[in-house]
Structures are given as structure tokens and as C-alpha cells.
């Protein structure tokens, strides 16, 4: 019973990963079915809130704005962790994901002027980076649905040097 439930969660999560990331690939521009995944909402304040409450509101707005960016990858990690039932590996994935999310912001805070100049140079490429990330996640979703993800992970693990494998 538990094994069958895990299989259903894997299939549902895999399909969900593939479908959600079609929006990142640009499918939402072509198909009205996914248009709601690509919609943008903004709130403009006439007076900027000040103090701790203002900081909390800005944080909430920032988090809500980043949900479409964070959601698919974080959801994929959580689905993977729940289907494999390996808490330690899930925590390592979440830690690596958190570092990958936090380090660019910390570096940007340390060098905001240089960051803004660099960001302007890469702004046109952001659409293609988003699409590439979406394609990669769709491929991962399809690998999970067809059960080839486990085979690929095993194959890549066999290629990993033993010294490095012992630390993973």
C-alpha cells in the first residue's frame, strides 16, 4: 500500500513538475491554457511604509513576487524528497538550493553598483536563461515520469570518483 502510494506521488509530482515548467519555457505565450502561470501582479504604494511593518510588507511582497521563480524548483525538491523518503538527502538538496539562492543576493548586496551594471548587460539573456531552466525541469519531470531519473542518477553515480562519492 505504501509503495503504491509512493508511486502515485512520484507520477503526480513528476507530471506537475513538467507541466509547471512549461511556463518557464515560453509555453504560456503560445497556449492560453498556461497563461495564468505567467501572469504578473504589482502593487504600488503612494506612501512607502516605514519601520518594521514596512520591512515585513516589503519582504512579503518580494516573496510573493518570487513565488513563480522559486516554486517549481522548490516543489521539485520537495516532491523528490517525499517520494524517495530520504530526509538527509532532502536536507542536503534544500541546503544547496538555499545557498544557491542566498549567495547571489549576498554578493549583490556587497557590490550593488557593479551588480546593477552587470545585470543590465545580461537582462536580454534572462528570457533565454529562464527558458533553458524550464526545459531542464521539463526534462527532469519526464525522466521522473518514465522512471529513467533513477537510472540516470545511478549511472552518474558510477562515474563519480570513489573519494568524492564517500563525501556525498
ROBADREN-101922 format. One line per field, with one value per residue: residue number from 1; x, y, z of N, C-alpha, C, CB in turn. Coordinates in steps of 0.2 Angstrom, whole numbers, plus 5000, padded with zeros to 4 digits. Atoms other than C-alpha are relative to their C-alpha. Glycine has a CB too. Example, Ala and Ser with C-alpha at 12.3 -4.5 7.8 and 13.67 -1.06 7.14 Angstrom:
BEGIN
seq = c(1	2)
n.xx = c(5004	4996)
n.yy = c(4994	4994)
n.zz = c(5000	4999)
ca.xx = c(5062	5068)
ca.yy = c(4978	4995)
ca.zz = c(5039	5036)
c.xx = c(5004	4996)
c.yy = c(5006	5005)
c.zz = c(5000	5003)
cb.xx = c(4995	5002)
cb.yy = c(5000	5002)
cb.zz = c(5006	4993)
***
This chain:
BEGIN
seq = c(1	2	3	4	5	6	7	8	9	10	11	12	13	14	15	16	17	18	19	20	21	22	23	24	25	26	27	28	29	30	31	32	33	34	35	36	37	38	39	40	41	42	43	44	45	46	47	48	49	50	51	52	53	54	55	56	57	58	59	60	61	62	63	64	65	66	67	68	69	70	71	72	73	74	75	76	77	78	79	80	81	82	83	84	85	86	87	88	89	90	91	92	93	94	95	96	97	98	99	100	101	102	103	104	105	106	107	108	109	110	111	112	113	114	115	116	117	118	119	120	121	122	123	124	125	126	127	128	129	130	131	132	133	134	135	136	137	138	139	140	141	142	143	144	145	146	147	148	149	150	151	152	153	154	155	156	157	158	159	160	161	162	163	164	165	166	167	168)
n.xx = c(5004	4995	4996	5004	5001	4994	5000	5005	4997	4995	5003	5003	4995	4996	5004	5001	4994	5000	5005	4998	4994	5002	5000	4993	4997	5003	5006	5006	5001	5003	5006	5004	5001	4995	4999	5000	4993	4995	5003	4996	5004	4996	5003	4996	5002	4999	4995	4996	5000	4994	4999	5000	5006	4998	4996	5003	5004	4996	4997	5006	5001	4994	5001	5006	4998	4995	5003	5000	4993	4997	5005	4999	4994	5002	5005	4996	4996	5004	5003	4994	4999	5006	5001	4995	5000	4993	5000	4994	4999	5004	4997	4994	5003	5003	4994	4997	5005	5000	4994	5000	5004	4998	4993	5000	5003	4995	4995	5003	5000	4993	4998	5006	4999	4998	5005	5005	4997	4999	5007	5003	4997	5003	5007	5003	4999	5004	5006	4997	4998	5006	5002	4996	5002	5007	4999	4996	5005	5005	4996	5000	5007	5001	4996	5003	5006	4999	4996	4993	4996	4996	4995	4995	4996	4995	4994	4995	4996	4995	4995	4998	4994	5002	4998	5006	5007	5000	5001	5007)
n.yy = c(4994	4995	4999	4998	4993	4997	5000	4995	4993	4999	4998	4994	4994	4999	4997	4993	4997	4999	4995	4994	4997	4998	4992	4997	5001	4996	5003	4996	4995	5003	5004	4996	5005	4999	4993	4998	5001	4995	4994	4996	4996	4995	4996	4993	4996	4993	4998	5006	5002	4999	5003	5008	5003	4999	5005	5006	4999	5001	5007	5004	4998	5003	5008	5001	4999	5005	5006	5004	5002	5005	5005	5006	5003	5002	5005	5006	5002	5003	5006	5005	5002	5004	5007	5004	5001	5000	4994	4997	4998	4994	4994	4998	4997	4993	4996	4998	4996	4994	4996	4997	4994	4994	4998	4994	4994	4998	4997	4993	4995	4997	4996	4998	4996	5004	5005	4996	4999	5007	5003	4997	5003	5007	5000	5003	5007	5003	5004	5006	5003	5002	5006	5006	5004	5004	5006	5005	5003	5004	5006	5003	5003	5006	5006	5003	5004	5006	5004	5000	4995	5004	5003	4995	4999	5005	5000	4995	5002	5004	4996	4995	5003	5003	4995	4995	5003	5001	4994	4998)
n.zz = c(5000	4999	5006	5005	4999	5002	5007	5002	4998	5004	5006	5000	4999	5006	5005	4998	5001	5007	5002	4997	5003	5007	5000	5001	5007	5005	5002	4998	5005	5006	4998	4995	4994	4995	4999	4993	4997	5002	4999	4995	4996	4996	4996	4999	4995	5000	4994	4998	4993	4997	4994	5000	5004	5007	5002	5000	5006	5005	5000	5002	5007	5004	5000	5005	5006	5002	4999	5006	5002	4995	4999	5004	4998	4993	5000	5003	4994	4995	5003	5000	4993	4997	5003	4998	4992	4998	4997	5000	5006	5001	4997	5004	5006	4998	4998	5006	5003	4996	5001	5007	5000	4996	5002	5004	4996	4996	5004	5003	4995	4999	5005	5003	5006	5005	5001	5004	5007	5003	5001	5006	5005	5000	5000	5006	4999	4994	5003	5003	4994	4997	5004	5000	4993	5001	5004	4996	4995	5004	5001	4994	4999	5005	4997	4994	5003	5003	4995	5002	4995	4995	5004	5002	4994	4999	5005	4998	4994	5001	5003	4994	4997	4993	4995	5000	4999	4992	4996	5002)
ca.xx = c(5000	5014	5024	5009	5006	5024	5022	5007	5015	5030	5020	5009	5024	5033	5019	5016	5035	5034	5018	5023	5039	5031	5028	5046	5050	5038	5023	5012	5015	5008	4995	4981	4980	4996	4994	4989	5006	5015	5004	5012	5004	5011	5006	5011	5011	5008	5017	5031	5028	5041	5048	5047	5030	5036	5050	5039	5027	5041	5048	5030	5028	5046	5042	5025	5034	5047	5035	5034	5053	5056	5040	5044	5062	5057	5042	5053	5065	5051	5042	5059	5062	5044	5045	5062	5059	5077	5077	5095	5097	5082	5090	5106	5096	5087	5103	5111	5096	5096	5114	5112	5098	5106	5124	5120	5109	5123	5136	5124	5122	5141	5143	5126	5133	5143	5129	5117	5129	5132	5113	5109	5121	5113	5095	5091	5098	5087	5072	5083	5090	5073	5068	5083	5079	5061	5067	5079	5065	5053	5066	5068	5049	5049	5063	5054	5038	5046	5057	5073	5079	5084	5093	5102	5107	5114	5124	5131	5135	5145	5155	5158	5176	5175	5184	5170	5156	5161	5158	5140)
ca.yy = c(5000	5012	5008	5010	5027	5032	5028	5038	5053	5051	5051	5065	5076	5072	5077	5093	5097	5095	5105	5119	5122	5123	5142	5145	5138	5150	5139	5151	5163	5151	5141	5151	5135	5140	5159	5161	5154	5168	5182	5197	5206	5223	5233	5252	5261	5280	5282	5270	5261	5265	5255	5236	5234	5242	5230	5215	5221	5223	5205	5198	5207	5201	5183	5184	5191	5177	5163	5158	5158	5148	5137	5125	5121	5120	5110	5098	5096	5093	5080	5071	5071	5064	5050	5044	5046	5050	5065	5068	5069	5081	5092	5092	5097	5111	5117	5118	5126	5139	5143	5145	5157	5167	5168	5179	5191	5192	5196	5209	5217	5219	5226	5234	5246	5234	5221	5234	5237	5218	5214	5227	5218	5201	5207	5202	5185	5182	5176	5163	5158	5156	5145	5134	5131	5127	5115	5107	5105	5098	5085	5081	5079	5067	5057	5055	5050	5037	5031	5035	5048	5034	5025	5041	5045	5028	5029	5046	5040	5026	5039	5049	5046	5035	5049	5061	5048	5045	5063	5064)
ca.zz = c(5000	5005	4989	4978	4986	4984	4965	4963	4972	4961	4945	4950	4956	4940	4929	4939	4938	4919	4917	4929	4920	4903	4908	4910	4893	4885	4883	4891	4877	4864	4874	4883	4895	4904	4903	4921	4926	4918	4924	4934	4948	4956	4970	4970	4986	4986	5003	5007	5023	5036	5051	5055	5047	5031	5031	5034	5020	5008	5012	5010	4993	4987	4992	4983	4968	4968	4971	4952	4951	4967	4967	4953	4959	4977	4973	4963	4978	4990	4978	4976	4995	4999	4986	4990	5009	5012	5024	5025	5006	5005	5018	5008	4992	5002	5009	4992	4985	4999	4997	4978	4981	4995	4989	4974	4985	4997	4984	4976	4992	4994	4977	4972	4959	4950	4951	4943	4928	4926	4927	4913	4902	4905	4905	4887	4891	4906	4895	4887	4904	4911	4896	4897	4916	4911	4898	4910	4923	4910	4905	4923	4925	4910	4917	4933	4924	4914	4929	4920	4933	4945	4931	4926	4944	4946	4930	4935	4952	4945	4935	4952	4959	4975	4985	4981	4982	5001	5005	4997)
c.xx = c(5004	5004	4996	4998	5006	5000	4995	5002	5006	4998	4996	5005	5004	4996	4999	5007	5000	4995	5001	5005	4999	4999	5006	5003	4996	4993	4994	4999	4996	4994	4996	4999	5005	5001	4999	5006	5005	4997	5004	4995	5005	4995	5004	4997	5001	5005	5003	4999	5007	5000	5000	4994	5001	5005	4997	4996	5004	5003	4994	4999	5006	4999	4994	5002	5005	4997	5000	5007	5002	4995	5002	5006	4999	4995	5003	5004	4995	4996	5005	5001	4994	5000	5006	5000	5007	5001	5006	5002	4996	5003	5006	4998	4997	5005	5004	4996	5000	5006	5000	4995	5003	5007	5000	4997	5005	5006	4997	5000	5007	5002	4994	5001	5003	4995	4995	5002	5000	4993	4997	5003	4997	4992	4996	5001	4996	4994	5003	5003	4994	4997	5004	4999	4994	5001	5003	4995	4995	5003	5000	4993	4999	5004	4997	4994	5001	5005	5007	5005	5004	5006	5006	5004	5005	5006	5005	5004	5006	5006	5004	5006	4998	5002	4994	4994	5000	4998	4992	4995)
c.yy = c(5006	5001	5002	5008	5004	5001	5005	5007	5002	5002	5007	5006	5001	5003	5007	5004	5002	5006	5007	5004	5002	5008	5003	4999	5004	4997	5004	5006	4997	4996	5004	4995	5002	5008	5003	4999	5005	5007	5004	5004	5005	5004	5007	5004	5008	5003	4993	4999	5000	4995	4992	4998	5001	4995	4993	5000	4999	4993	4996	5001	4997	4993	4998	5001	4994	4993	4996	4998	4994	4994	4994	4996	4997	4995	4993	4996	4996	4993	4994	4997	4995	4993	4996	4998	5000	5008	5004	5002	5006	5006	5003	5004	5007	5004	5003	5005	5007	5004	5003	5006	5006	5003	5006	5007	5003	5004	5006	5005	5003	5004	5002	5004	4996	4995	5003	5000	4993	4998	5003	4997	4993	5000	4997	4992	4996	4996	4993	4995	4997	4994	4994	4997	4997	4994	4995	4997	4996	4993	4996	4997	4994	4994	4997	4996	4993	4996	5000	5004	4996	4997	5005	5002	4994	5000	5006	4999	4995	5003	5004	4996	4997	5005	5005	4997	4999	5006	5002	4997)
c.zz = c(5000	4993	4995	5001	4998	4992	4997	5002	4995	4993	5000	5001	4994	4995	5002	4999	4992	4998	5002	4996	4992	4999	4999	4993	4995	4997	5001	4995	4994	5002	5006	5007	5006	5001	5007	5004	4999	5001	5006	5004	5004	5004	5001	5006	4999	5005	5001	5007	5004	5006	4999	4996	4993	4998	4999	4993	4994	4999	4998	4992	4996	5000	4996	4993	4997	5000	4993	4998	5005	5000	4996	5002	5007	5000	4998	5005	5005	4997	5000	5007	5002	4996	5001	5007	5003	5003	5000	4993	4998	5004	4997	4994	5002	5002	4994	4997	5004	4999	4993	4999	5004	4998	4995	5003	5004	4996	4997	5005	5002	4994	4995	4993	4995	4998	4995	4993	4997	4998	4994	4994	4998	4999	4994	5000	5005	4997	4998	5006	5003	4996	5000	5007	4999	4996	5004	5005	4997	4998	5006	5002	4996	5002	5006	4998	4997	5004	4997	5004	5004	4996	4998	5006	5002	4995	5002	5007	4999	4997	5006	5003	5007	5006	5001	5002	5008	5004	4998	5004)
cb.xx = c(4995	5005	5003	4993	4998	5006	4998	4993	5003	5005	4995	4995	5004	5002	4993	4999	5006	4999	4993	5001	5006	4994	4996	5005	4998	5004	4999	5001	5006	5005	5002	4993	5001	5006	4994	4994	5003	5001	4992	5005	4996	5004	4998	5000	5004	4994	4996	5007	4996	5002	4995	5000	4993	5003	5006	4995	4996	5006	5002	4994	5000	5007	4998	4994	5004	5006	4993	4997	5005	5000	4994	5001	5006	4998	4994	5004	5004	4994	4997	5006	5001	4994	4999	5007	4996	5006	4998	5006	4999	4993	5002	5005	4995	4995	5005	5002	4993	4999	5006	4997	4993	5001	5005	4995	4994	5003	5002	4993	4997	5005	5005	4996	5005	5007	4997	4998	5007	5003	4996	5002	5008	5002	4998	5003	5007	4997	4997	5006	5004	4994	4999	5008	5000	4995	5004	5006	4997	4997	5007	5003	4995	5001	5007	4998	4996	5004	4997	5001	4995	4995	4998	4997	4995	4996	4997	4996	4995	4997	4997	4995	5006	5004	5007	5000	5000	5007	5004	4999)
cb.yy = c(5000	5000	4993	4997	5002	4997	4993	4999	5000	4994	4994	5001	4998	4993	4997	5000	4996	4994	4998	5000	4996	4997	5002	4996	4992	5002	4993	5004	5003	4994	4993	5002	4993	4997	5004	4996	4993	5000	5000	5004	4996	5004	4997	5004	4998	5004	5003	5001	4993	5007	5002	4997	5004	5007	4999	4999	5006	5005	4998	5002	5008	5002	4998	5004	5006	5000	5000	5005	5006	5003	5002	5001	5004	5006	5002	5001	5005	5005	5001	5003	5006	5004	5001	5004	4993	4999	5000	4994	4994	4998	4998	4994	4996	4999	4996	4994	4997	4998	4995	4994	4998	4997	4995	4998	4998	4995	4995	4998	4998	4994	4996	5003	5006	4996	4998	5006	5003	4996	5002	5007	4999	4996	5007	5003	4998	5005	5004	5001	5004	5005	5003	5003	5006	5005	5001	5003	5005	5003	5002	5004	5005	5002	5003	5006	5004	5002	4993	5002	5005	4995	4997	5007	5001	4993	5001	5007	4997	4994	5004	5001	5004	4994	5003	5003	4993	4997	5005	4998)
cb.zz = c(5006	5006	4999	5000	5008	5002	4997	5004	5007	4999	4998	5007	5006	4998	4999	5008	5002	4996	5002	5007	5001	4997	5006	5006	4998	4994	5003	5007	4997	4998	5002	4998	4998	4998	4996	5004	4998	4992	5003	4996	5005	4995	5007	4993	5007	5000	5006	4998	5002	5002	5005	5007	5003	4999	5005	5006	5000	5000	5007	5004	4999	5004	5007	5002	4999	5005	5002	4994	5001	5007	4998	4993	4999	5005	4996	4994	5003	5002	4993	4997	5004	4999	4992	4998	5001	4995	5007	5002	4994	5003	5007	4998	4997	5005	5005	4996	5000	5007	5000	4995	5003	5007	4997	4994	5003	5005	4994	4997	5007	5001	4995	5004	5002	5002	5006	5002	5001	5005	5006	5000	5001	5005	5001	4994	5001	5005	4994	4995	5005	5000	4992	5000	5005	4997	4993	5004	5004	4993	4997	5006	4999	4993	5001	5005	4995	4993	5001	4992	5003	5003	4993	4997	5006	5000	4993	5001	5006	4995	4995	5005	5000	5001	4999	4993	4997	5002	4998	4992)
***
